[in-house]
Amino acid sequence: MALEVKRQGRETSQSLVRRFGQRIQRSGLLIRARRRRFQLRTKSDEGKKKEALRREELKKEYLKLEKLGKLPPRSRGRRRR
């Protein structure tokens, strides 16, 4: 959706830009563009399954390394400063 603003008579360029900005805000174009910019795509079922399998594999690997003593044991509770 394109907005068009034409210069009126002896209007200055600053007031033209100001009027253009107001028209954009009133039309809601800016809000829609910002929403679209940060919108996340929904993941497919196959992608979700792959991620879940990967997490499970990483968890198994981490537990295995922890049992072998190659990683420090996980601490229980909150850290104190």
N, C-alpha and C positions, 0 to 999 in steps of 0.2 A: 504494500500500500504506500504510494508515494504522495507526499504532501507538497503542494506548490504554493508559494507565497510570492506575489508580484509587488513591485515597488509602487507606492501610491504617491503620485504628485511629486512634491519636493521632500519626500521622506529621506532621512539620513540612513546610511548603511547600518549604523548601530541600532536604530529603532527597527529596521527591517529584520536584523538578526534576532532582536528581542522578540518581535512578533512571531518569527518562525519558531523560536524556542517555546513560546507559549502554546502555539498550535500543536507542536509535537507532544507537549505534556498533556494537553486537553484530549488529544486523540488516543492516548494510552500506548502509543508506539514504543516509547522508551521503556515502559514497564514490561511489555511483552518481550522486547529484545533482551532485557536483563534476565528475565525468567528463562528464556531459551538458552542463554549463554551458559547458565549454571545447571541446566537440567541434565540429570543422569539417565543414561539409556538403561532400559530394563534388560536383565541378563536372561539368556535363553536357558531352558531346562538343562540342556547338555553342558552349558558353561557352569551352571550351579553345581552339577554333579562332579565335573572335573575339579572345581575348587574344593569341594568337600573331600574328594579322594586325596587331593594333594595335602590338605590339612591333616588328614588321618595319617598319611605316610610320614609327614614331618613330625607329628606327635610321636609315632612309633620310633622313628630314628632318634629323637631327642631322649625318649625314655631309655632306649638301648644305650646311648652314650652316657647317660646319667648313671645307669647301673654298672657300666664298665669303669666308672670313676673318671671319665674324661671331661666331665662337666661338674661344676660345683653343685651341691644339692640345693633344691629349691627351698627358700626360706618360708616359713609359715608366719602369717600375721603381717603387721605393718612395719615399715622401716622406721627407725628412730633416728632423729638428728641430734 
